Amino acid sequence: MKKVISISLTFLMVGLFLNQADGFVSESTNYRLQKDSLNVGGIFSSSPNYRLEDTLGEAGTGVIASTNYIFSGGYQAMDSDSYISLSGPTTINLSPALDAEAGGQANGSGTWSVVTNSSGGYSLSIKANNSPALVSGGNSFADYSPATADPDFVWSVAANDSSFGFSVAGSDIVSRFVDDGSACNAGSNQTTDRCWDGLDTIDKTIATAGVANAPAGEDTVVNLRAEIGSSKSQPAGNYQAVLTITAIAL
């Protein structure tokens, strides 16, 4: 009977603010009131050309800062709050299922979208929860290891090895994953199916931008690949990896 290897990935998504803490003023089991304002009046008005929102009688408004915090007091100051959102798939199945004896290659990809109004922009990173990342019981695929400190321009797995790795694409990807047509971390190209790297249990930055991108946001594609060399006998099983994608507002 043919011995089959199936591969599935689970993703955890985290959105963080750098050097920022949020508070709230009251809560119950059913709600949380993030902010409140005590004043004697106010009005919201608009036309096809403008929008006006004002308040009257507020006390304690303005910005107070120290080396450790920034406090924005008052109803209007609420609009200056930064936010970040991260969306994308929570599971990806690599395909096709592989023959444990004959070897082969399985691929999959996912797109993660980051939206932030932070004037400092954002960074996006990826890491594996375990090393090696892709396992089935006591069996595993080796984490892909490029030949140099930079990603491999061309994916390469020896006949007697099995490996699991990734590449990325998108408008904001870091220089490590761009190429000059023959090498990675060089030039400005994003050649399809190039610049392959290995996962680690430490975050690897894959995309970054220095400006806000709300409301449209920006997408980053993560391509994933697992391969069994033609001379490698990989134990059959359902191989799984848990990966964490983290977006940080800067």
Secondary structure, DSSP 4 states (H G I P E B T S, - for coil): ---EEEEEEEEEEEEEETT-----SEE-SS-EE------SEEEEEE-SS-EEEEEES--S-EEEE-SS-EEEESTGGGGG---EEEE--SEEEEEEEEETTTBEEEEEEEEEEEEE--TT-EEEEEEESSSSSSEETTEEPEEP--SSSSPBSS----TT-EEEEEEEEETTB-GGG-BSSS-BSSSSB--TT--BB---SS-EEEEEESS--TTT-EEEEEEEEEEE-TT--PPPEEEEEEEEEEEEE-
